[in-house]
Amino acid sequence: MTQEAVKTQDAKLTREQEHEQKRAAALAMGGARKLDARRDKGELNARERVALLLDPGTFRESGLFVTSAVPADRDKTPADGKITGSGEIDGRRASVVAYDFTVKGSSSSPISNKKMSHFKEMVVKTGQPLVYLSESTGVRMPDAMGGTGMGSANGKTRFLRKRESPWVSAAFGYCFGSAAWHTMTSDFAVFRKGAVLAVSSPNLVARATGQQVDAQELGGWKMHAEVTGFADAVADSDEEAIELIRRFLSYLPSHNGELPPTAPVPAGSGERAAELKAIVPESRTQTYDVRKVIEIIADTGSVFPIKARYGKSLVTSLARINGQSVGIIANNPQFKGGALDGAACDKATSFLVLCDSYNIPVVHLVDQPGFLIGLEAERSKVAGKIINWMNALSLVTVPKIAVTMRKNYGQALINMGGGGTADSTAGWWSSEVSFMDPTSAVAVVHGIDKETDPEMYELRLAEMAKGTTAYDVAQVFGFEQVIDPAETRDYIIGALKDHYRARTNGIGEHNLSTWPTSF
């Protein structure tokens, strides 16, 4: 058919037919071949991801008819590679930006950036979460190359976070350019296994440095879950990643001016309290998994781990206690004896920022021997990380509750809610608090070890262990209460009621809202 014939045919289209034709072309995304290839690999396309994220029938798309500003690309860039709009998640309004990899690798252009910027601005005004479903090759080179492309860029506030409302991101595949930056600036980032996030692709790294590097080694999901700590959670599939996003948002308010939603308390919550004495040995040298303690204290089935594969000597989890969202920070003696290393410090600080920004009370469950020391620790800048954590904790204005379960030594006592940094404190009747583990103190102060002078060692050890019980701490009001381990959940519920801020309807001051988004 000649061009003239096409024009003649187009001229005969009604308004309705023309609209439907253009709409169908936009909804076709990168075409059947590319969509089928994704399906064959078990990967959802961008529109399927949006449909799974949002409640059925609630999606209101914006920017469907956007295309590239480059004339030659207009027919090849439906929605310009970004699907944007709003809908509902569990009945609450939310906005979404889904990267469509079937359209030029979901590369970013000035027009698609304009679409994304619209929603970044809108969610601040309207008070709703923004979800990124990320997968991109990065910037679209022809659009950005040259002085004109770079000189016209507007990056002043493009990735600025003040945490007015939650940002959440899922990294599904290759994430370069804005897909990486949005993931880094999000409050929660889930990586699907197989995802790769890096500043540059392996190809570009090889060309620029001559270094051949595997994509997973460069920026794979496992590296970000275990080494950088950028992955808050890991999913086996697209479906699981999206379910994790929905669940994470259920613990958070839609914006920082309201409280998180409450949930019904499941039957049986708190009924296993007596098991705590069996889980936590009184001997400070015996290990156990603190995650079992958290499961008993929290509402049944409500524990949602954050950064579970990173900094394992410290557990950070969202949970509910009596239906209320809380953030739990707990030492885990199963890893490094519970000693706090640089990764644990970063993990704690990041979690405090999340809780402070979105009005989530913080609960410390304490059983720590102090900070990890040694050459590796110092090279990881642990001293600076310790003080960052301490300063962040001091700035938090949501209720902070600290329960010492077994041991609590040294400067780490401050970081874990001691020394006046928590609003409410308690110690199990079996807990021990001191500047240092008494066995180490004997060696430091007296230079004695058990093998060379056992009699004198025992004498000095008894001296160093004096005045270290929970009752000694309570005597100077270091603990408000000394409790039976089985009373822990009830103590926390009572403390939450006491420290709810009635004057501000429970809303904190958000002192950490502009804290750096990545550590």
C-alpha positions as CSV (number, residue, x, y, z in Angstrom):
1,M,0.0,0.0,0.0
2,T,1.4,3.4,-1.0
3,Q,1.8,6.2,1.5
4,E,-1.0,8.1,-0.2
5,A,-3.2,5.1,0.2
6,V,-2.4,4.9,3.9
7,K,-3.1,8.6,4.3
8,T,-6.4,8.1,2.5
9,Q,-7.3,5.2,4.7
10,D,-6.3,7.1,7.9
11,A,-8.5,10.0,6.8
12,K,-11.5,7.7,6.8
13,L,-11.0,6.7,10.4
14,T,-13.5,8.0,12.9
15,R,-12.2,9.7,16.0
16,E,-13.1,6.6,18.0
17,Q,-11.2,4.3,15.6
18,E,-8.1,6.6,15.6
19,H,-8.1,6.7,19.4
20,E,-8.4,3.0,19.7
21,Q,-5.7,2.4,17.1
22,K,-3.3,4.7,18.9
23,R,-4.2,3.1,22.3
24,A,-3.7,-0.4,21.0
25,A,-0.2,0.6,19.6
26,A,0.8,2.0,23.0
27,L,-0.5,-1.1,24.9
28,A,1.4,-3.4,22.6
29,M,4.6,-2.3,24.2
30,G,7.7,-3.6,22.4
31,G,5.7,-6.1,20.4
32,A,4.5,-9.7,20.6
33,R,7.9,-11.2,19.9
34,K,9.6,-9.5,22.8
35,L,6.7,-10.1,25.2
36,D,6.6,-13.8,24.2
37,A,10.4,-14.1,24.9
38,R,9.9,-12.7,28.4
39,R,7.0,-15.1,29.1
40,D,9.2,-18.0,27.9
41,K,11.8,-17.0,30.6
42,G,9.1,-16.9,33.3
43,E,9.4,-13.1,33.6
44,L,6.4,-10.7,33.8
45,N,6.3,-7.7,31.5
46,A,5.9,-4.2,33.0
47,R,2.1,-4.1,32.6
48,E,1.7,-7.5,34.2
49,R,3.8,-6.3,37.1
50,V,1.6,-3.2,37.6
51,A,-1.5,-5.4,37.5
52,L,-0.1,-7.7,40.2
53,L,1.0,-4.8,42.4
54,L,-2.3,-2.9,42.4
55,D,-5.7,-3.9,43.5
56,P,-7.8,-5.2,40.5
57,G,-9.5,-2.5,38.5
58,T,-7.9,0.4,40.3
59,F,-5.0,1.4,37.9
60,R,-5.4,4.9,36.4
61,E,-2.6,5.3,33.8
62,S,-1.0,8.6,33.0
63,G,1.2,9.2,29.9
64,L,0.0,6.3,27.8
65,F,0.4,8.3,24.6
66,V,3.9,9.6,25.4
67,T,6.7,8.8,22.9
68,S,10.2,9.8,22.3
69,A,10.8,13.4,21.2
70,V,13.1,12.0,18.5
71,P,11.0,11.9,15.3
72,A,12.6,8.6,14.1
73,D,11.8,6.9,17.4
74,R,8.2,8.0,17.8
75,D,6.7,4.8,16.4
76,K,9.2,2.6,18.3
77,T,8.7,4.0,21.8
78,P,5.2,3.3,23.1
79,A,4.7,5.1,26.5
80,D,8.4,5.9,26.0
81,G,9.4,2.8,27.9
82,K,7.9,3.9,31.2
83,I,4.4,2.9,32.4
84,T,3.2,5.4,35.0
85,G,0.0,5.9,37.0
86,S,-1.8,5.4,40.2
87,G,-4.1,2.8,41.8
88,E,-4.7,1.2,45.2
89,I,-2.7,-1.3,47.3
90,D,-4.9,-2.9,49.9
91,G,-7.4,-0.1,49.4
92,R,-4.8,2.7,49.9
93,R,-3.8,5.0,47.0
94,A,-0.3,4.5,45.6
95,S,1.6,5.6,42.4
96,V,3.8,3.4,40.3
97,V,6.6,3.8,37.7
98,A,7.2,0.5,35.8
99,Y,10.2,0.3,33.5
100,D,9.2,-1.5,30.2
101,F,12.3,-3.3,29.1
102,T,10.7,-4.3,25.8
103,V,10.9,-0.7,24.6
104,K,14.6,0.2,23.9
105,G,15.6,-1.6,27.2
106,S,13.5,0.9,29.1
107,S,16.2,3.5,28.5
108,S,15.5,6.9,29.9
109,S,14.9,10.0,27.8
110,P,13.9,13.5,28.7
111,I,10.3,12.7,28.0
112,S,10.1,9.6,30.2
113,N,12.0,11.5,32.9
114,K,9.3,14.1,32.7
115,K,6.7,11.4,33.3
116,M,8.6,10.1,36.3
117,S,9.2,13.5,37.7
118,H,5.5,14.2,37.6
119,F,4.8,11.4,40.0
120,K,7.6,12.2,42.3
121,E,6.1,15.7,42.7
122,M,2.6,14.4,42.9
123,V,3.1,11.9,45.7
124,V,4.6,14.6,47.9
125,K,1.5,16.8,47.4
126,T,-1.0,14.0,47.8
127,G,0.7,11.9,50.4
128,Q,1.0,8.4,48.9
129,P,3.7,5.9,48.3
130,L,5.7,5.6,45.1
131,V,6.7,2.2,43.8
132,Y,9.4,1.7,41.2
133,L,9.3,-1.6,39.2
134,S,12.8,-1.3,37.9
135,E,14.7,-2.8,34.9
136,S,16.7,-0.6,32.6
137,T,19.8,-0.3,30.4
138,G,20.2,3.3,31.6
139,V,20.1,6.5,29.7
140,R,19.1,6.6,26.0
141,M,22.3,7.6,24.5
142,P,21.2,9.5,21.3
143,D,19.0,11.7,23.5
144,A,21.7,12.5,26.1
145,M,24.9,12.8,24.0
146,G,26.6,16.1,23.4
147,G,26.6,19.4,25.3
148,T,23.0,20.1,24.4
149,G,21.8,16.8,26.0
150,M,23.9,17.2,29.1
151,G,23.5,21.0,29.4
152,S,19.7,20.8,29.4
153,A,19.6,18.2,32.2
154,N,17.7,19.2,35.3
155,G,19.2,17.2,38.2
156,K,18.8,19.5,41.1
157,T,16.2,17.6,43.0
158,R,15.7,14.6,40.8
159,F,16.9,12.1,43.4
160,L,16.4,14.2,46.5
161,R,14.6,12.4,49.3
162,K,12.9,14.1,52.2
163,R,10.8,11.0,53.0
164,E,7.5,12.8,52.9
165,S,6.0,9.5,51.7
166,P,7.5,6.0,51.2
167,W,9.5,5.1,48.1
168,V,9.8,1.4,47.3
169,S,11.7,-0.3,44.5
170,A,12.0,-3.8,43.0
171,A,15.1,-4.6,40.9
172,F,14.0,-7.3,38.4
173,G,16.9,-7.5,35.9
174,Y,19.6,-5.2,34.6
175,C,19.3,-1.9,36.6
176,F,21.5,0.9,35.3
177,G,21.0,4.6,35.2
178,S,17.8,5.9,36.9
179,A,16.7,2.3,37.7
180,A,19.8,2.1,39.9
181,W,19.4,5.6,41.4
182,H,15.7,5.1,42.3
183,T,16.5,1.8,43.9
184,M,19.3,3.4,46.0
185,T,17.0,6.2,47.1
186,S,14.1,4.0,48.1
187,D,13.1,3.1,51.7
188,F,12.8,-0.5,50.7
189,A,14.5,-2.4,47.9
190,V,13.8,-5.9,46.9
191,F,16.1,-7.7,44.4
192,R,14.8,-10.6,42.3
193,K,17.4,-13.3,42.0
194,G,19.2,-12.7,38.8
195,A,19.0,-8.9,39.0
196,V,22.1,-6.8,38.4
197,L,22.5,-3.2,39.7
198,A,25.6,-1.2,39.1
199,V,26.9,2.2,38.1
200,S,27.9,0.8,34.7
201,S,27.4,-2.4,32.7
202,P,30.1,-5.1,32.5
203,N,30.6,-4.2,28.8
204,L,31.4,-0.6,29.7
205,V,33.6,-1.6,32.6
206,A,35.6,-3.8,30.3
207,R,35.9,-1.0,27.6
208,A,36.9,1.6,30.2
209,T,39.2,-0.4,32.4
210,G,40.1,-3.5,30.5
211,Q,38.8,-5.5,33.4
212,Q,36.6,-8.5,32.5
213,V,34.0,-8.9,35.2
214,D,30.9,-11.1,35.6
215,A,27.6,-9.2,35.8
216,Q,26.6,-11.0,39.1
217,E,30.1,-10.3,40.6
218,L,29.8,-6.7,39.6
219,G,26.4,-5.9,41.0
220,G,24.3,-9.1,41.4
221,W,21.5,-9.6,43.9
222,K,23.7,-11.8,46.1
223,M,26.4,-9.1,46.3
224,H,23.9,-6.5,47.3
225,A,22.2,-8.7,49.8
226,E,25.4,-9.9,51.6
227,V,28.2,-7.4,50.8
228,T,26.8,-3.9,50.2
229,G,23.5,-4.4,52.2
230,F,21.6,-2.4,49.5
231,A,19.1,-5.3,49.2
232,D,16.5,-5.1,51.9
233,A,15.0,-8.4,50.7
234,V,15.5,-11.0,48.1
235,A,12.8,-12.7,46.0
236,D,12.9,-15.9,43.8
237,S,10.4,-14.5,41.3
238,D,8.6,-11.4,40.0
239,E,5.5,-12.4,41.9
240,E,7.3,-12.8,45.2
241,A,9.1,-9.5,44.8
242,I,5.8,-7.7,44.3
243,E,4.2,-9.5,47.2
244,L,7.1,-8.3,49.4
245,I,6.4,-4.7,48.3
246,R,2.7,-5.0,49.2
247,R,3.6,-6.5,52.5
248,F,6.2,-3.9,53.4
249,L,3.8,-1.0,52.6
250,S,1.3,-2.6,55.0
251,Y,3.5,-1.6,57.9
252,L,3.9,2.0,56.8
253,P,1.7,5.0,56.7
254,S,0.9,6.5,53.3
255,H,2.8,9.6,54.3
256,N,4.8,10.9,57.2
257,G,1.9,12.9,58.6
258,E,-0.1,9.9,59.7
259,L,0.4,6.7,61.8
260,P,0.9,3.3,60.3
261,P,-2.3,1.3,59.9
262,T,-3.1,-1.1,62.7
263,A,-4.1,-4.7,62.1
264,P,-6.2,-7.2,64.0
265,V,-4.2,-9.2,66.6
266,P,-4.1,-12.8,65.4
267,A,-5.4,-15.4,67.8
268,G,-2.7,-17.0,69.9
269,S,-0.3,-13.9,69.9
270,G,1.7,-13.8,73.1
271,E,0.7,-17.2,74.3
272,R,4.2,-18.7,73.9
273,A,5.8,-16.2,76.3
274,A,6.9,-18.9,78.7
275,E,9.1,-20.5,76.0
276,L,11.6,-17.5,76.1
277,K,13.3,-18.9,79.2
278,A,14.1,-22.1,77.3
279,I,15.3,-20.3,74.1
280,V,17.7,-17.9,75.8
281,P,20.3,-19.7,78.0
282,E,21.3,-17.8,81.1
283,S,25.0,-18.5,80.4
284,R,26.3,-15.6,78.3
285,T,28.6,-17.9,76.4
286,Q,25.9,-20.1,74.9
287,T,24.4,-19.0,71.6
288,Y,20.8,-19.0,70.3
289,D,18.9,-17.5,67.5
290,V,17.2,-14.2,68.5
291,R,14.8,-14.5,65.6
292,K,12.9,-17.1,67.6
293,V,12.6,-14.6,70.5
294,I,11.2,-12.0,68.1
295,E,8.6,-14.4,66.7
296,I,7.3,-15.1,70.2
297,I,7.2,-11.4,71.3
298,A,5.5,-10.1,68.1
299,D,2.0,-10.8,66.9
300,T,1.8,-14.2,65.3
301,G,3.0,-14.1,61.6
302,S,3.8,-10.4,61.6
303,V,7.6,-10.4,61.5
304,F,9.0,-8.9,58.3
305,P,12.9,-9.0,58.2
306,I,14.9,-6.2,56.7
307,K,18.4,-6.8,55.3
308,A,18.3,-10.4,56.7
309,R,21.4,-11.5,54.8
310,Y,23.6,-8.5,55.8
311,G,25.2,-7.7,59.1
312,K,23.8,-10.9,60.6
313,S,24.9,-10.2,64.2
314,L,22.1,-7.6,64.3
315,V,18.5,-8.4,63.3
316,T,16.3,-5.6,62.0
317,S,12.6,-6.4,61.4
318,L,9.3,-4.7,61.0
319,A,6.6,-6.4,63.1
320,R,3.4,-5.8,64.9
321,I,2.9,-5.9,68.6
322,N,-0.8,-5.7,69.7
323,G,-1.6,-4.8,66.1
324,Q,0.7,-1.8,66.0
325,S,3.7,-1.5,63.6
326,V,7.1,-1.5,65.4
327,G,10.7,-1.7,64.3
328,I,12.7,-4.3,66.2
329,I,16.5,-4.1,66.5
330,A,17.9,-7.2,68.2
331,N,21.4,-8.6,68.7
332,N,21.8,-12.2,67.4
333,P,24.4,-14.2,69.4
334,Q,24.2,-16.9,66.7
335,F,26.5,-14.8,64.5
336,K,29.8,-13.4,65.8
337,G,28.4,-13.9,69.3
338,G,26.2,-10.8,68.7
339,A,29.3,-8.5,68.4
340,L,28.5,-5.4,66.4
341,D,30.6,-4.8,63.3
342,G,30.6,-2.1,60.7
343,A,27.8,-3.7,58.7
344,A,25.6,-4.0,61.8
345,C,26.2,-0.3,62.5
346,D,25.1,0.7,59.0
347,K,22.1,-1.6,59.2
348,A,21.0,-0.2,62.5
349,T,21.3,3.4,61.3
350,S,19.5,2.8,58.1
351,F,16.6,1.1,60.0
352,L,16.4,3.9,62.5
353,V,16.0,6.4,59.6
354,L,13.1,4.3,58.3
355,C,11.3,4.1,61.6
356,D,11.8,7.8,62.5
357,S,10.6,8.9,59.1
358,Y,7.4,7.0,59.2
359,N,6.3,7.2,62.8
360,I,7.2,3.6,63.7
361,P,8.2,3.0,67.4
362,V,11.6,1.2,67.9
363,V,12.1,-1.8,70.2
364,H,15.6,-2.9,71.2
365,L,16.1,-6.5,72.3
366,V,19.6,-6.4,73.8
367,D,22.2,-9.2,74.2
368,Q,25.5,-7.9,73.0
369,P,29.2,-8.3,74.0
370,G,30.2,-5.0,72.5
371,F,31.6,-3.8,69.2
372,L,33.8,-6.1,67.1
373,I,37.4,-5.0,67.4
374,G,40.5,-5.7,65.3
375,L,42.3,-4.7,62.1
376,E,39.4,-5.5,59.8
377,A,37.0,-3.6,61.9
378,E,39.1,-0.5,62.0
379,R,39.6,-0.6,58.2
380,S,35.9,-0.8,57.8
381,K,35.6,2.6,59.5
382,V,33.8,1.1,62.5
383,A,34.5,4.1,64.8
384,G,32.7,6.5,62.5
385,K,29.8,4.0,61.9
386,I,29.4,3.7,65.7
387,I,29.0,7.4,66.2
388,N,26.7,7.7,63.2
389,W,24.4,5.1,64.8
390,M,24.6,6.9,68.1
391,N,23.8,10.2,66.6
392,A,20.9,8.8,64.6
393,L,19.4,7.2,67.7
394,S,19.7,10.4,69.6
395,L,17.7,12.2,66.9
396,V,14.9,9.6,66.7
397,T,11.6,11.1,68.2
398,V,9.3,8.0,67.9
399,P,9.0,6.0,71.1
400,K,12.1,3.9,71.8
401,I,11.9,0.9,74.1
402,A,14.9,-1.2,75.2
403,V,14.8,-4.6,76.9
404,T,18.1,-6.2,78.0
405,M,17.7,-9.9,77.8
406,R,21.1,-11.2,78.9
407,K,24.3,-9.2,78.5
408,N,24.9,-5.5,77.7
409,Y,28.5,-4.3,77.7
410,G,30.4,-1.1,77.0
411,Q,29.7,1.7,74.5
412,A,27.3,-0.6,72.6
413,L,24.9,-0.2,75.6
414,I,24.3,3.4,74.4
415,N,23.7,2.3,70.8
416,M,21.2,-0.4,71.9
417,G,19.0,2.0,73.9
418,G,20.9,2.4,77.1
419,G,22.3,5.5,78.8
420,G,19.1,7.5,78.4
421,T,18.8,7.0,74.6
422,A,15.5,5.0,75.0
423,D,12.2,6.3,76.5
424,S,11.5,3.1,78.5
425,T,14.0,0.5,79.7
426,A,13.8,-2.9,81.3
427,G,16.1,-5.8,82.0
428,W,15.3,-9.5,82.4
429,W,16.1,-10.6,85.9
430,S,19.0,-12.7,84.6
431,S,20.7,-9.9,82.7
432,E,24.2,-8.6,83.2
433,V,25.4,-5.1,82.5
434,S,29.0,-3.7,82.7
435,F,31.6,-1.8,80.8
436,M,33.2,-5.1,79.8
437,D,32.7,-8.8,80.0
438,P,34.1,-9.6,83.5
439,T,36.4,-12.4,82.1
440,S,38.0,-9.9,79.7
441,A,38.2,-7.2,82.4
442,V,40.3,-9.5,84.6
443,A,42.9,-9.9,81.9
444,V,42.9,-6.2,81.0
445,V,43.0,-4.8,84.6
446,H,45.1,-7.5,86.3
447,G,46.9,-9.3,83.5
448,I,45.7,-12.7,84.9
449,D,44.4,-15.6,83.0
450,K,42.7,-18.8,84.2
451,E,45.4,-21.2,83.2
452,T,48.4,-19.6,84.8
453,D,46.8,-18.6,88.2
454,P,43.4,-20.1,88.5
455,E,42.9,-19.2,92.2
456,M,43.7,-15.5,91.8
457,Y,41.8,-15.5,88.5
458,E,38.6,-16.6,90.3
459,L,39.1,-14.1,93.0
460,R,39.5,-11.2,90.6
461,L,36.7,-12.5,88.4
462,A,34.3,-12.3,91.4
463,E,35.4,-8.7,92.0
464,M,34.8,-7.7,88.4
465,A,31.4,-9.4,88.4
466,K,30.1,-7.5,91.4
467,G,27.4,-4.9,90.8
468,T,26.5,-6.2,87.3
469,T,23.0,-7.6,87.9
470,A,19.7,-6.2,86.6
471,Y,18.9,-5.0,90.1
472,D,22.1,-3.1,90.3
473,V,21.2,-1.2,87.2
474,A,17.6,-0.7,88.4
475,Q,19.0,0.7,91.7
476,V,20.3,3.8,89.8
477,F,17.2,3.9,87.5
478,G,19.2,2.5,84.6
479,F,16.3,0.1,84.2
480,E,12.8,1.3,85.0
481,Q,11.8,-2.3,85.6
482,V,13.3,-5.7,86.2
483,I,11.1,-8.3,84.5
484,D,10.4,-12.0,84.1
485,P,11.3,-12.9,80.4
486,A,7.7,-14.1,80.0
487,E,6.6,-10.5,80.7
488,T,8.5,-9.0,77.8
489,R,5.6,-8.6,75.3
490,D,3.3,-7.1,78.0
491,Y,6.0,-4.7,79.1
492,I,6.5,-3.5,75.5
493,I,2.7,-3.1,75.0
494,G,2.5,-1.0,78.2
495,A,5.5,1.1,77.2
496,L,4.1,1.8,73.8
497,K,0.9,3.1,75.5
498,D,2.9,5.3,77.9
499,H,5.0,6.9,75.2
500,Y,2.4,7.5,72.6
501,R,2.6,11.2,71.8
502,A,-1.0,12.3,72.4
503,R,-0.1,16.0,71.8
504,T,1.0,15.2,68.2
505,N,-1.3,12.2,67.6
506,G,1.8,10.0,67.6
507,I,3.6,11.8,64.8
508,G,7.3,12.2,65.3
509,E,9.5,15.2,64.4
510,H,11.3,13.3,61.5
511,N,14.7,14.5,62.4
512,L,16.2,11.9,60.2
513,S,14.1,12.6,57.1
514,T,17.0,14.0,55.1
515,W,19.6,11.5,56.3
516,P,21.6,10.1,53.3
517,T,19.6,7.4,51.6
518,S,22.4,4.9,51.2
519,F,25.3,4.1,53.6
